């Protein structure tokens, strides 16, 4: 079943690259973000996230993106409500795979800057210290791996210089991830450079 899904996605991407109507709106790009992580029990100051994406434009008024981002750093975990004076640092890692739809708002014909709004879903392969495991595992348990789903909203600017084969997106993203016993927000600014868009 998974092979059929991968084959279908590959076929769609190939058609988008070949078809003249979609080719001008399709491209590959890289991403960089400054992301903060915050939940009821975990907090991480703004840290760098790196990734890549594919932009697809089958519908003239909408832009689609799929991609992945890697975020890794040290987070502060605080379980004081259950165990007094438990405030310590531990690893937090996330590989986020996302798909979203974006709507560029045309201000003036041929104007190279357009406001963009959008949103979508994300699947996060995460390593973090789960609250339940902390409460049952003692004072120094290790981080564990989890797969969590969530959603995100974004707004920003799409900059497409005339006659150049790339576009630049600057956006602020509001992302929510539902953990087993917490809801974590990964919010911050993301810059994306797309070639062939």
Secondary structure, DSSP 8 states (H G I E B T S, - for coil): -HHHHHHHHHHHHHHHHH-HHHHTT-EEEEEEEEEEEE-SSEEEEEEEEEEEEEEE-SSTT-EEEEEEEEEEEEEEEE-TTTSTT-EEEEEEEEEEEEEEEEEEE--STT-SEEEEEEEEEEEEEEEE--HHHHHHH-SS---EEEEEEEEEEEEEEEE--TT-SEEEEEEEEEEEEE-SS-EEEEEEEEEEEEE--
